[in-house]
Each structure stands twice: as C-alpha cells, then as structure tokens.
Amino acid sequence: MFKNVRWQVRLIFILWIIFLFVMVKPPFTFLVLNTILGYIPIELSLELTNKYVEKSWIFWPILVLWLVFYPNAPYLLTDLFHLTLLQPYAPNGLLRLSTTMWINYAYLLISALGCSLIGFYGQFQIVNRSCAFFSIKSKPFKVFIILILNVIASIGIYVGRFLRFHTVYLLLSPRLVIKQLSEMWTPKMLVFVVILTIVQSFVYWILYLIIKDAKDEEHK
C-alpha cells in the first residue's frame, strides 16, 4: 500500500496539520503538536518501506528513530479522553446538537484514528520487511515482535501521558528522563501498560484482518 499512496499520505497529513493550526481553538490546540508528533513515525515508516532505503545502510538508523518515535502514533488514542472537554450532554441527559462541539469531536477523532491506524500499518510493514531481511518466516515470531512493540509503545504512552515527557526530552534532558524512568515502575503503571497493550493489539488485529481479506480477494 505505502508504495502506491506514499505521497497521498504525506499530502493529507500536511494539509490536515496546517488546517488544525489555522482552525483549532483552545482548549484543543494541543492537537496540532500531538498530530505532528504522531505523524513523525508515519513519515519514518514511509521511508523504511521505500525500496531504495531498504537496500541502504541508512535503513538501520531510520529504524532506530522509528522505534523511538513510534509511541507518538498510538498516543493520540489517549487524546480521546479530551472529549470530556466538549461537555457533550445537555441538562436533559441527551447529547447536545452543537455544531462547534461536533466539529471539535471530528478534529479529535480524525487525528487519533489517522495517526494510530496508519501508524499500525507502518508497524505491520516494517515487521514484515525486517523478518524478510533476516529470512524469518515464523508467524508466532512475528506476533511476538508485534506484541513487544505494542508493550514498548504502551510504556512510551505512559511516559508521555503521566510523566509528561515528549520524545525530544531524551535529547534535551537525558539525565532527568533516565531518573524518572527508573522510578516509574509501579503496579498501577504496569496495569496501564497491560491495558494499552491489549487495546493496541486488538486494533492491530482488526487491521490485520482487513489487510488479509483484501489480499485474499486479490488472489481469487
């Protein structure tokens, strides 16, 4: 897919980020930065699935960068909690039919679904191509790698959501980051990681079924 729609993905995200920058009003202005951060691993995955990059030494440093930034994509799923800022219910207990509310709802949902779903698809492609590079054909091994990546992403989401660290902090304040990371391992944190890993794995499984069904249809 990425081969055919690479520039389409880039164009849509660039236009969407510009649109958010111009149109989004407080308290939802955080969406601009979060969408930019969520797009970074998508852009890196687009490069990693480029056949010229795949055959070059630069594939590996880009892969490391992708691993560092990847949690930013599913992170936007947790931005859906900000839907409470919309105060969606009228005094009678029914949803309000407010144009402004539903527009802000659309902003949140498009950024969250766009970054997370295309981020998951990038993960799918990268795992497949990395396994092909090392001639690994075992499906259980691929599932294990995907699970590990989802666990890492869940830890990254926890760090971003509760410790309030962005990925760039690793470069700006590495000592502070390392200290906080060493102290964050609590039972509640581990439960959060398990829950978010299950959520990501479930969404990934749905995406996998769609991809598999599409491929099966092509071969009929």
N, C-alpha and C positions, 0 to 999 in steps of 0.2 A: 504493500500500500504506500509506504513512505516514498518509494521511487516515483510513483505517479502523482502524488499530491503534496510533495515536499514544499513547494513554493506556495501552494494554496494554504497550507497550514501556517506558514510564515506570514503571508499577507493578512489572513484573517486575524491572527493574534496581534499583529502590529496595529491594524485598524481598530481592533477591539480595545487595546490598551490606550490608544490615542482617544478613542471615544469615551472611555472611562475617565481619563484625565480631564476631559472637557466637561462631561455631563454629570459625573457623580458628585453629590454634595454631602457634607457632614451629616451623620456620623459614619458614612460608608466610604470615605476617601481612602481608608486603609486598603481597599480592593485594588487600587492602582499598583501599589508596591507589591502586594501579595500575588497579583496576577503576573507581574514582571518576574518575580522570583519563581513562580510556578512554571513560567514559560522557559526559563533558563535550561532545566534538564530536558525539556522537549526539544529545544534547539540543539542541545548536545547529542540527543538521541538521533536527530535528523542527520547530523554529521557522522555519527558512528555507523549508520546504515547506508552511508554513501560508499559505493563500491571502490572508489579511489582511496578514501580514508581507511577502509577495511584492510587494504593491502599495504598500508604505510605504517611506519613506526609510530606515527602521531596518534594512531588508534588508541594506544595504551594510556598516554597522559590524558586524552579526552575521556577515556573510560573512567579514570580515577576522578576527574572533575564531575562526571555524571553521577558517580556514586556519592560524592559529597553533596551535590545539589539536588539529587533525586527526591528526598523527602519533601521538598518545597511543592512538588506537584500534588501529592495526596493531602498535603497540609491544608489545602483550600477546602477539603471536605469538612474540616472543623470550623471553617468560617460560617457554615450554615447555622451555627448557634446564634449568630448575629441577626438571624431572622426575628428574634425576640425584640430587637430594636424597632421593628415595624409596628409593634403594638397591634397585631392583626385582628383582635377581637373587639367587637362593639359591645356596649353595655348589655345588650340582649344576649350575648354569648355567641353570636354568629360572626363569621368572617366579614370584615369591612370591605366594601367595594370601592376602594380608594385607588385612583389612577397612580398617584405617587407611590403608594405602598407596593402595588403590583409591579411597577417599573423597577423599584429597588430590589424586589424579590427576584426579578429577571436578571438584574446585574449579578446578584449573589449566585444564583443557580448556574448561569452561563459560565462564569469564571470557575466555579467549583467543578462542574461537570467537564468543562473543556480541558482544564489543566489535569484533572485526575484521570479521565478516560484516555486522553492521548498520551499522558504520562505512563499509564499502564500498558498501552500498546507499544510504546517505546521500550519498556522493560521486556515485554514479550519478544520483540525483535532482537534486542541486544542479547538476551539469554540464548535464544536460538542460534544466533550467529557466533557467539562465543563458544557454545558447545560444538558447533560445526567446525570451528577453527581447530579445536582440540580433539576432533573426531569422537565426541561423546554423543552416543545415541540413546542412552538410557533415559526413559521418561521419568522414572522415580527420581533420578538425579536432578533433572530439570525442575521438577516440582520442589525438590529440596532447596535448590538455589533460589527459586522464586519466593519460597517461604522465608528464607534467610533475608532476602532483600526487603520483604514486607516487614519483618521484625526490625531491621535497621531503620526503615522508613518510619515505623511507629515510634522508635526511640527518638528519631530526629523530630517528629511531630511533637512529642512530649517536650523536648528541649526548646523548640520554638514557641510552643503554646504556654508552657508553665514557667520555664526559665527565661523566656523572652529573648533568646539568643537567635539572631539571624546567622546564616551560613558565613557571612563575611566576618563575623566576630572571631572565627578561627584564625584569620589573618591579622585582625586588629588587636585582639586581646587574648592570645592563646593561653597564657597562664591562668587568667580568670576563668576561661572556659573549662580548662582541664580541672581546676579546683571544684567548680560547680558540678561538672560531670561525675567526678569521683564521689560526690556526696548525695547524688540524686536517687540512688538505688533503694527505694522503699517499697513495702508491699503494695501500696496504692499505685505507685509508678508502674510496677510490674503488671498489675491488673489492667491498667490503662493500655500498656503495650500489648497485652494479650487481646484485649477487646479490639483495638485498632488493627491488629494483625488479622483478626478474623474478618473485620469489615473489609479490609483491602483484599484479602484472599477471596472473599465472596464476590466482590465486584470484578476482580480479575477472572474468576471462574465464569461469570456471565459473559464477559468479553471474549474469553476463550471459546465458549460455546458458539458465539456469533461468528467468530473467525473460522472455526472448524466447519460450521454449517455452510458458510459461504464457499469454502474450499471444496467441500463435498458436492455442492451444487455445480461448481465449475467443471468437475470431473465426470458429471453424469452425461 
